[in-house]
Structure formats: C-alpha cells, structure tokens
Amino acid sequence: MSLKIKVYSDYVCPFCFLAEKPLEEAVKGKDVEVEWMPYELRPYPNETLRPEGDYLQSTWKQSVYPMAEQMGVHIVLPKVSPQPYTHLAFEGYQYAKEKGKGNEYNDRMLRAFFQEEQDIGDIDVLTKLAGEIGLDETEYRAALETRKYKEEHQKALQHAYTEANITAVPTFVIGGTTIAGVRSKETIEQMINDELKKQKPDLLIEGMACGVDGC
C-alpha cells in the first residue's frame, strides 16, 4: 500500500512554492502518493497583503530570497497588489483533481504567481492557466463562474482548519507524522523511510511449528 503524503499549502505562500523541489526529489522512486491540500491564509473578506508593504518586503529580503538562492529556485515577489484571494483558484483545483491533474494544476498556479507574477485571482488568468495543462477551458470557466466546487472547497478548508488543525503552511503529513515548514530532501526522505518501515509487519520467528506433512 502506498504511503500517503498530504501537503497543506496556499498559492500565495512563497514557502509552499519552495517546498515543492525537495519534496519532488525525496519521493522519486518511492511508493508514495502525494496530495496537495487547500489552505487559505487570508480568506475573504480578510485583507490580503500588499507587496509594497514593509512586512512582505522584510520577509522576502530576510528569508524568502536567501532560501531560494540556496536552493537554486527562481522566485520573485509578485507585484500584484493587493495579493489575490485564492478561493477561486482552489475551486479550480477541485475540478483539476477530478480530472486527474490536481498536482500538475497546483504546480502551475504556484509558478504562475511566484515566477510569472500573474494574478491568480482573475478568472481569465486562471482559465488560461488551466488550458495550458490540458484542462477544458470552457468547462473550467463554467465551474468557476457557477461556483460549482465552492462547497467542496469549503469542506477541504474546514478539514484543514478544524480536523487536521493546520496553523501554518506548508505543513506535511507523511503517514502518521506531521511537520511544518520547508524541509530538505534528506529530512523528507528520512521521514518517508521511517513511515514505510512502520507499514511493514514485524516478522515473528518465535512459536514455530510443523504440520502433519512435515516442516
């Protein structure tokens, strides 16, 4: 049975984008199933952050850019101001997941925002991005305009907030272990290996016996 890994993230969290590379490297060749889970840091009607503000400028200068440079990942502080709400992008994620492209969609959203500075709160932008990964643009747009997946997304958020008790992103749930923050490939690999070992039943050699036909 595959080891399940859940990654709680928000599309406007730079550390969620940076967490992708070590995770991808750590899971290569392993019997694991990765699922990205929605989490809105600042759901509507809370105010979103502005890139020109001191808080984001300081965070990126002190933490995001140095980490990205060390990891060899290209990332920029998007000029979209204020930052977009992500509920529509996540409703689109539910559609993409239904079509078997959830993880591919998740990656496209993160790259669109943090490398291309696209407004992922805009339906036109989201529809174009969905088409780029092979999703039906007409179906996708209709799903967002009618809010077809609103309830599904709200259920996912409630799970994150109240059942999984997620308070920060990215948060990894690897088997029975939960850990928050960007982690190295080696750390994730160790956690995966530890969890895979737990799945293997212990081999008991005591109490051996023979049957009527011999041993």
N, C-alpha and C positions, 0 to 999 in steps of 0.2 A: 504494500500500500504506500502510495506517495506521501511524503512529508508535506504538510500544508504550511505555507508561509503567507501571512497576511501583512500587508504594508499599509498603514493608515497615513494618508497624505492629503495635502491641499495643493491645488495648482498654482497658488501664489506664494508657496513656501520654497525659497531657494534651496534649503537643505534637503527637501524632498527630491528635488532635481539632482542634487549632488549625491544623494543616496543610491541612485539608480546604478551607477557604474560598478561600485564594489559589490552590489547585490548580484548583478548580472554575471560578474566574474566568479563569484562564490558558488553560484548554483550550476555552473557549467558541468555537464556530465553526471549530475546527481539526480536521484529520483525524488524530485520536489515539484510542488505545484504552487506557483506564486499568484496571489490575487491582490490587486491594489484596492484599498477600501477608502471610500469618500470620508472626508472630514473638513468641514468649513471652519476656518479660524475666526472669520468675521462675517457670520451670516447676516443677510438683510433682516432688519434695517440698520444694523450696526454700521458705523462709519468705517470705511476701508482706509488703508494707509496711502500717503502721498509720497512718491519717490523723492520729491524735493525737500521733504521734511527732515529734520535733524535725526530722528530716530532711525529711519532707514539708511540715511547717508552714513551714520556712525556704524550701524550693524554691518553694512556691506564692506566698509573700509576696514573694520577691525576683524571681522570674522569670515564673511562670505568670500570676498576676493582672495584672501590668503589661502583659504582651504581649497578653493577652485584651482588656484595656481599650483598648489602642491599636488593635486590630483590630476592635473593636466586636462581640466574640463573648461571649455569656453562658456562663460556666463556673463550676462550684463544685467544691471539694474534697469528694468523696463521703464521707459518714460511715460507709459500710460498712467494718467493721473486724473482722478484718484484710481487706485488699483481696482480692477473689476471684481464684482461678485462672481462666485464660481458655481452657483446653483444650476444655471443653465448648462454649463459645461459638464457638470456631474450628471444631470439628467440625460445628456447625450452619451455619457459614459455607460449608463444603464442600457441604452439602445445598442451601443457598440458591443457591450458584453453579451447581450442577447444574440448578436450576430457572430460571436466568437472572436472579436477583435478588441476586447477590453484592455489588455495590456499594451497593445500597439497604439490604441487611442490615447491612453494615459501618457505614454511617452511623447506622442505628437503634441499634446496640449502643453506639457512642460517645456518642450523645446520651442514651441511657438512663442511662448511667453518670455522665457529666460534667454533665448538666443536670438529671436527674431522680433521681439518687442511688439507682438501682435495683441490686440485687445480681445482676449478670450471671453469677454462678457458680451460680445456682439454676435448676434445670430448669424449675420452674413459671414463673419470671420469663422465662426465655428462650423458652419456648413461647408465652407471651402476646405477647411482642415479635415473634416470627415470624409469628403470626397477624395482627398489626397491619399487616404489609407484604404480606399476601395469601398467605402460605405455609400449607399444610395443617398444622394444629396436631397432629393425630393422627399423621400421617406423621413430622413433625418430632420430636415427643416420642419416638416409637419409635426413630428414628435415634440419638438421644442415649442412650436407655436401653440399647440394644443395642450402643452404641459402633460403629455401622456405618461411620462415617467416621474412626475412630481411626487406621487405617493411612494413609489419605490425608493426614490432618493431620500425622502423623509424617514423612511424605515431604516435605511442604511445609516443616516445620521443619528437616529435615536439609539441604534445598536452601538455606534461608536461612543456616543456621549454617556449613555446610562448603563449599557450591558458590558461593554469592553472597558469602560472607564478610561478612555483615552483623553489625556490632558495636553499633549504636545505631539507635534509631528516633525519628522517621520517617527512612527513607532512600528517596530517589527514584532509580530507574534509568530515565533518559529516553534511549531509544535506546542509544547506546554510552557515555553519561555517567552517572556515579554521584555523588550529592551527598547529604549527611546534614543533618538539621535543618530547622526551619521556614524556608521561603523566601518572599519576597514574590512577588506576582503577576508583577511585571516580570521578576524573575530567572528564574522558571519559563518565562515566555513567551520570553525570550531563549534559554534552553536548548532549548526546543521548536523555535524558528525555526532555530537552528544545526543541530539534528539533522535537520530537514526538508530543509535545504539539502544536507546530506551525502547524502541519499537521491536527489537529482536528479542524473542523469548529466551530466557536462560536455559542452557542445556543441563539437565539434571542427570548425573551419572550414578546416583545412589539408588538403591532399591531395584537393581537389575534382576531380571528373571528370565527363565526359559519356558518354552511351551512344550506341549506333548510331542511335537515333532522335532524337538531339539533346540539348540541355540544357534 
